[in-house]
Amino acid sequence: MIKAVLFDMDGVLVDSEELTYEAAIAMLRERGADACREDFRPFIGAGDIAYLGGAAGVHGLKYDHEMSVVTYEKYEKLVSEHDIAYKNTVRTVKELKNMGLKLAVCTSADLVKMNINVKAIGLSGVFDALINGRDIKNNKPAPDIYLKGAETLGVLPSECLVVEDAKNGIIAAKAAGMHNAAVTTTFTREELESTVKPEFICSDIYDIVALIAALR
């Protein structure tokens, strides 16, 4: 029985990857690093320290907290100029809520970015729990954030469905002993099947509604 859905945020609820790249690349260029998107790709879903620090390391720089501060300042400005919700994000979340499911956001991003995104898509106050990368010790691909989400919601890991886009996130969900579904917004079906092998693969977030109904 699925009692709770735990959503990753970037690439699942919000189409933010391009804006995140843009903000992070601009931040690193201010520090003299000619960064590109491929520098960040291995660190998608692993948290802002790994994401920014990993790309910085490619160019001989070491992560410091100011990197996050500047990146999110730039990111917030970009978000104010764009609609970042996927077409069916709000519809999906509200239908799952009406089905009586407990809902959580479990993002490797920090509190600042999480709040920017949830507010921007008009879902403040809808989720039963908001867990960010600063709430746990070990970020994805470790299972900590999803175990924290289940604990906060008061459900068993086996009663949770994790919705992810990133390979690191699917690994984390499996390690937590949870059902898992990947949406093909960041990696293709073929990439996911040949590497982390999610339990379910969806082309659109709204597919989760039918999936939950079938699982229940």
N, C-alpha and C positions, 0 to 999 in steps of 0.2 A: 504493500500500500504506500503510495507516494503522498506524503503529508506536507512537504515543503519543496519549493523551488529556489535554488541558490544561483543567482545570476552573476557572472562576471560582468564587467561594465563596458570597457572600451572594446569595440568590435562585436559586442552582443546587444547592449541596449542603445549604445550611441555610436554613430559613425564618426569617430574622432581620430582615427589613426593618421589621416592626412594632416589634420591640424596639429596633432601632437608632433609628428615629424617636423612640420614647418616651424613650430615654436622651438623644438629642441635643436634643430639645425641652426636656427638663427642665434640661439644662445651660444652654441659651440663656436660659431663663426666669430662671434664677438670676442672669443678667447683665442682666436687665431687658428682654429681647426676647420679644415675644409671638409666637413662631414657630409655623408650622403645617406640615403635611406637604408642601404644594405648594411651599414654599420650598426643599425639598431635591430635589424630583423631577428638575430639569434636571441635577443633579450625580451621579445614581446611576451607580455604576461608575467614577467618575473619581478615587477615592481620598478618604481622610478629610479631607485639607487642602482639597480642592475642595468636598467634600460639606458639611463643617462651615463652612468659610470662605465658601462661596457663600451658604448660608442666612444666616449671620451678616451678610454684606454687605447683604442685603435690609433689615436692620434697623439699618444704619449701624455695625456692629461689624467689627473686623478680626481675622482668625484669629491665634491664638497657640497654642503647643503645649499649654498647660494645658487648652485646649478638648478636645483628644483625650484627655488623661489623665483628666479628669473624666468625659467621655462613656463611656469604656471601663470605668471603675470602676462606673458605673451599669449599663452593659450587662452586665458579668459577673454582677452581682447578679441581674439579670433572667433571664439564661440559666440560672442555678442553679435557677430556679423553673419553667422551661419545657423541653419537649422540642423542640429546634429542628431536628432532622433531618427532611427530607422523608420520606414513607412509604417510598420506594424508594431512598433515598440509599445506605445501607450495602450493600444487595443489589446495586445497580448497580456500585459501586466494586469490590466483591469479585469479581463475575463478570468484569468487565473485567480485573482482576488475574489471574484464573485463565486468561484467554484469552491471557496472555503480553504484554499491553500495558504500556508504561511509563506511569505516571500522575503528574501534577503538579497542585498547586493553584497558581494564578496569580491572586492577589487584590490589588486596589488598596488594600485595608485594610492597616494596619500589622501588625507582628509580634505585638503584644499580642492584637489581635482575632483574628488567624489562629490563634494557639495556643489561645485560649479556645474557638473553634469546633471545631477538629479534635479537641481533647480531649473536648469535650462530646458529640460524635457517635460517640466510640469508635473513631476511625480513626487514632490516633497510631501512627506507624511503618509505615503501609500505603503511603503515597505515596512515590514515588521522589525527589520534589523538592517543596519548599515555597518559593514565591517570593512576597514581599509588596511593597507599594508603596515601601518604603524601600530595596529592593534595586536599583532602577533610577532613571535620571535623569528620564525623562519618563513620566508615567502615562497610562493610557488616556484618550483614544482613540489615543494614540501606540502603536506596535507593540512597544515596548521589553520589556514584561513577558513577552509571549509568545515573543519571540525569545530572551530570557534563559532561559525555560523549556525551549525546544528545545535550546539550547546545553548547559544543565545535564544534560539527559537524553541528549545525544549523538545527536540525530536531526535530520533536515532539516526545515525549516518545512513543506515539502510533504507530509511524513509525519505531520503532526499534525492532530488534530481538536480544535478549541476548542469548549467548551460554555459558553454564556453566557446571561444573561437580559437584559442591559442593551444599549442601543443603542451606547453608547460602547465596550463590549466587542466587539461584532460589527465595528465600524469598525476596532478595533485588530487583530482576528484577520485581517480582510481585508488590512489594510496589511502584516501579517507574512507574507502569502502562504500562509495556512493554511486548511484546510477548517474550516467553522464551522457550528454548530447552535445555535439559540436555543430555550430553554424558555419557555413562556408564563406564567411566574410573576409577572412584573413588568409587562410590556407585552403587549397582545393580539396575536394573529396579524395582525390588520388593521393595527395600529400598526407592527409590525415590517416587514410586507410593503410598506407605503406609504412607509417611511423608509429603513431600512438594508438591507432585502432580504437576510436570511440565506440561506445555501446550503440549510439544512434548518431546519424549525421543528417542535418536539416539544411535546406537551402534558404529558409526564411524563418525568422523567430516565431512567426505565428503557427508554424508547424508544431510547436511545443504544446499548444492547446489540444490538438488531436492526439498527440503522443501521450499526454497525461491522461486523457479520457480512456485511451486504450490500456494503459498501464493500470488504471484504477478498476 
